[in-house]
């Protein structure tokens, strides 16, 4: 959203559809300052995390507001595949919504219906930041079905087994692999490097390539991101605000030479 409250074409959606690699980072802290800083450092997109944090809709709204005018796309992960949660997150005005723990075609269809205005879906109309509080209602309602991204989390072995059907659902713009929860669903919680878990990840990537749907994944180190890019992942998370914070502090402390 620009400084006048007008929505620019969704750069993240266009770049991913064109096969470009898009780099993002996750915001978990309730800090408009952090959100503002991270919106200006050259990232392609920001992931505002509501599922595993205490962030509420008001906090997300405030942090999205400070990104006005920044050349960064904004995506909110809602706590659950629930049409009310999805609707409220949409009204804060992000460029996309990430919906967790999609495991079947039917769940993917439900998510898409919640994301779209009629006749494609069931989203209700209202006044909020998304439409500049009514100042640009018409423009938003005409463009939202095409512009606002629907991103599904693939983070359970059942989803991997059903991935081809999930990717056939019209309106799915991208999928993100959640390796940690995927490993847990396979009885190996935290063992994300296990060959069986990696095999499931690669199955999702291969299916996404066949379907022409951009596939993303979470990484926490540049070398890991480079490896995933070489494999064909295109929308990547390369870090999380809290990890950047304590990582930088730990590194600095490790370089300080204290006498005695």
Secondary structure by P-SEA (a helix, b strand, c coil): ccccccccccaaaaaaaabbbbbbbbbccccaaaaaaaacccccccccccccccccaaaaaaaaaaaccccbbbbbbcccccaaaaaaaaaacccbbbbcccccaaaaaaaaaaaccccccbbbbbbccccccccaaaaaaacccccbbbbbbcccaaaaaaaaaaaacccccbbbbbaaaaaaaaccccccccaaaaaaaaaaaaaaaaacbbbbbbbccaaaaaaaaaacccccccccaaaaaaaaaaaaaaaccccc
